[in-house]
Amino acid sequence: MWIETNKEALKEFRIREGYSQRQFATKAGISSTMLSQIESGQRNPSPKTAKKIIDVLGVSFSAVFKLVSEDNFFAHSTCKSSNSDCKSV
């Protein structure tokens, strides 16, 4: 389930990469209200919304679900400071 495994990692990534909620939501093509609800655990994203978020994160869709049992999802990815070039390792 997305909420239990990824909400904190999503917020940590967003902050670490210097995105405000509004900036990240705009880049993902979702509303900042929806992003806030996802990060707070009030809402689970649809598969389509999850894909949009994952695309901004720069990791593969399957990587999210392979790593859900890990303590820190983003410990398994490397992100450059450009905010747009991230990859799974």
Protein Blocks (a to p, Z undefined) as FASTA:
>chain_A
ZZlmmmmmmmmmmmmnopafklmmmmnopafklmmmmmnopaccdfklmmmmmmmnopaf
klmmmmmmpmblmlmcccdfklpaccdZZ
